[in-house]
Amino acid sequence: MQYTAENLLIHPPSDTADPDLILSITPETAGWQHLSFQARRLGKGRSWSFETGEHELALVNLSGRYAVRSRRGNWSGMGGRKTVFAGAAHVLYLPRRTAFTVTAEEDGEFAAGWAPADRDREPFLIRPEQTRRYIRGGDNASRQINDLLPPGSLVDRLVLVEVYTPSGNWSSYPPHKHDIHVEDDRGNVIEADLEEVYFYKFDKPEGYAYHRVYTEDEIKAAMLTDPALVQKTQSVSDTPVRGDVEAAARAILALGPKALLQKRGEKGAVVHVLKESGGIERLDAPGFPVQVYNILGAGDAFAAGFLYGRVHGWSWYKAARLGNACGAIVVTKHGCANFMPTLEEVLDFVKEYGGLE
C-alpha cells in the first residue's frame, strides 16, 4: 500500500451498527500483515465479547473499571483510573484460542490490540505498580514512558507503550524508522520492522498533535537540488559484509550512490567518494574538540550543515567539516532544536580551529 495523508490518519467510523466502537484498524485497512486494534467504550453493566482465534491479545484500560471472564481465568477490578493522565494502565494479556467477555463495572473506555501468535502462553495481568516508568530524551524532547508490555515480555509479537508528552514537546526524537529488520554481526537488532498504531488522547479538548511520517520518496524529492546525494536504497543484508568498514563502503557504493558518509562522533566524519575510475577516495574530516553536555540534536545539526555545504557547491570535505562544526556546537548546549546554530555562528566557531579547509 502507498501511504498518504488520507490513509495514514484513521477516523472514527461513521456508521452506528456498533455504537460502542470508537476506532478500528485491521491489517486489511492498514495495508500490513499482523496488527489489529480497537478502541471501545462501555457503559456500566454493558459487555463486549470476543474470541482471540489464532491471535494473542492485550486489553488496556483507558478509563473506567472492568471485569473479564474467560475459560482461561477471570479478573475483576481491572482499571480504575479516571483518564489516561491519572496513572499507568492495567494490561491483561490473553493467549490465542481464548473466548472472553469484558463487562464494565463503571463507565469507561478501553483498547484492544491483537496479532497472530505461534504458540500458547499463559494469561497474565500487569498492574500499574508493576509497570516501569521513566523519562526519555531531554529538553523539549522529554517525555514519560510507561513500558506496559516492553520488548522481551512473555508474548510472541505485541509491544505496548504509553507515552506522556508535555505540551509543545517532541515525542519521538530523533527521527527514525521501523521499515526493515536489520541486525549487526552479533545478532543485535539495529532496526526492527514494526507495525505501529498511535492512539492519541489529550488532556484538554482543544489539544492536538503533529505526527510527521516521511517516506523514501519524500527524502529523495527533498534532496534533488544535489543529485549526488540521492542514494539508491537497498537492504545492506543483500551484500553480506561484516567488520571491515572499507569493504562495507565498497559494497554500498556498488548499489548506486556516488558517496557514502560515515559519521564518527567526536572523531568527525569520513566521506567515501566513488571516483570515475571505479576506485574509492576516502576523505577524513576531523571533528572539533568540545565539552559534551547533551547529544540530542547532534545528528540533525550535522546533516543540516553537510547538506547546506553540498547544495551550495562545497567540496565533500568542506561540507563534512561544516556538519561536524554544527554538531559540535549543539552538543555544548542543554537543548537541541532551539540551539541549532546560524551560519554566522558556525563560521565564528571554526575560526578558532583554523577554518573549514
Secondary structure as the mmCIF struct_conf table of DSSP 4:
data_model
#
loop_
_struct_conf.conf_type_id
_struct_conf.id
_struct_conf.beg_label_comp_id
_struct_conf.beg_label_asym_id
_struct_conf.beg_label_seq_id
_struct_conf.end_label_comp_id
_struct_conf.end_label_asym_id
_struct_conf.end_label_seq_id
HELX_RH_AL_P HELX_RH_AL_P1 ALA A 5 LEU A 8
BEND BEND1 LEU A 9 LEU A 9
HELX_LH_PP_P HELX_LH_PP_P1 ILE A 10 PRO A 13
BEND BEND2 SER A 14 SER A 14
BEND BEND3 ALA A 17 ASP A 18
TURN_TY1_P TURN_TY1_P1 PRO A 19 ASP A 20
STRN STRN1 LEU A 21 ILE A 25
HELX_RH_AL_P HELX_RH_AL_P2 PRO A 27 ALA A 30
TURN_TY1_P TURN_TY1_P2 GLY A 31 GLY A 31
BEND BEND4 TRP A 32 HIS A 34
STRN STRN2 SER A 36 LEU A 42
TURN_TY1_P TURN_TY1_P3 LYS A 44 GLY A 45
STRN STRN3 SER A 47 GLU A 51
TURN_TY1_P TURN_TY1_P4 GLY A 53 GLU A 54
STRN STRN4 HIS A 55 SER A 70
TURN_TY1_P TURN_TY1_P5 ARG A 71 ARG A 72
STRN STRN5 GLY A 73 GLY A 79
BEND BEND5 LYS A 82 THR A 83
HELX_RH_3T_P HELX_RH_3T_P1 VAL A 84 ALA A 86
BEND BEND6 GLY A 87 GLY A 87
HELX_LH_PP_P HELX_LH_PP_P2 ALA A 88 HIS A 90
STRN STRN6 VAL A 91 LEU A 94
BEND BEND7 ARG A 96 ARG A 97
STRN STRN7 ALA A 99 PRO A 116
BEND BEND8 ASP A 118 ARG A 119
STRN STRN8 PHE A 124 ILE A 126
HELX_RH_3T_P HELX_RH_3T_P2 PRO A 128 GLN A 130
BEND BEND9 THR A 131 THR A 131
STRN STRN9 ARG A 132 ARG A 136
BEND BEND10 GLY A 137 GLY A 137
HELX_RH_3T_P HELX_RH_3T_P3 ASP A 139 ALA A 141
STRN STRN10 ARG A 143 LEU A 149
TURN_TY1_P TURN_TY1_P6 PRO A 151 GLY A 152
BEND BEND11 SER A 153 ARG A 157
STRN STRN11 LEU A 160 TYR A 164
TURN_TY1_P TURN_TY1_P7 SER A 167 GLY A 168
BEND BEND12 SER A 171 SER A 172
BEND BEND13 PRO A 174 PRO A 174
BEND BEND14 ASP A 179 ILE A 180
STRN STRN12 VAL A 182 GLU A 183
TURN_TY1_P TURN_TY1_P8 ASP A 185 ARG A 186
BEND BEND15 GLY A 187 GLY A 187
STRN STRN13 VAL A 189 GLU A 191
BEND BEND16 ASP A 203 LYS A 204
TURN_TY1_P TURN_TY1_P9 PRO A 205 GLU A 206
HELX_RH_AL_P HELX_RH_AL_P3 GLU A 216 ALA A 222
TURN_TY1_P TURN_TY1_P10 MET A 223 THR A 225
BEND BEND17 ASP A 226 ASP A 226
HELX_RH_3T_P HELX_RH_3T_P4 PRO A 227 LEU A 229
HELX_LH_PP_P HELX_LH_PP_P3 GLN A 231 THR A 233
HELX_RH_3T_P HELX_RH_3T_P5 VAL A 236 ASP A 238
BEND BEND18 THR A 239 THR A 239
BEND BEND19 GLY A 243 GLY A 243
HELX_RH_AL_P HELX_RH_AL_P4 VAL A 245 LEU A 253
TURN_TY1_P TURN_TY1_P11 ALA A 254 LEU A 255
BEND BEND20 GLY A 256 GLY A 256
BEND BEND21 LYS A 258 LYS A 258
STRN STRN14 ALA A 259 LYS A 263
HELX_RH_3T_P HELX_RH_3T_P6 GLY A 265 LYS A 267
STRN STRN15 ALA A 269 LEU A 274
TURN_TY1_P TURN_TY1_P12 GLU A 276 SER A 277
BEND BEND22 GLY A 278 GLY A 278
STRN STRN16 ILE A 280 ALA A 285
BEND BEND23 TYR A 293 TYR A 293
TURN_TY1_P TURN_TY1_P13 LEU A 296 GLY A 297
HELX_RH_AL_P HELX_RH_AL_P5 ALA A 298 VAL A 311
TURN_TY1_P TURN_TY1_P14 HIS A 312 GLY A 313
HELX_RH_AL_P HELX_RH_AL_P6 TRP A 316 VAL A 330
TURN_TY1_P TURN_TY1_P15 VAL A 331 THR A 332
BEND BEND24 LYS A 333 HIS A 334
BEND BEND25 CYS A 336 CYS A 336
HELX_RH_3T_P HELX_RH_3T_P7 ALA A 337 PHE A 339
HELX_LH_PP_P HELX_LH_PP_P4 MET A 340 THR A 342
HELX_RH_AL_P HELX_RH_AL_P7 LEU A 343 LYS A 351
TURN_TY1_P TURN_TY1_P16 GLU A 352 GLY A 354
#
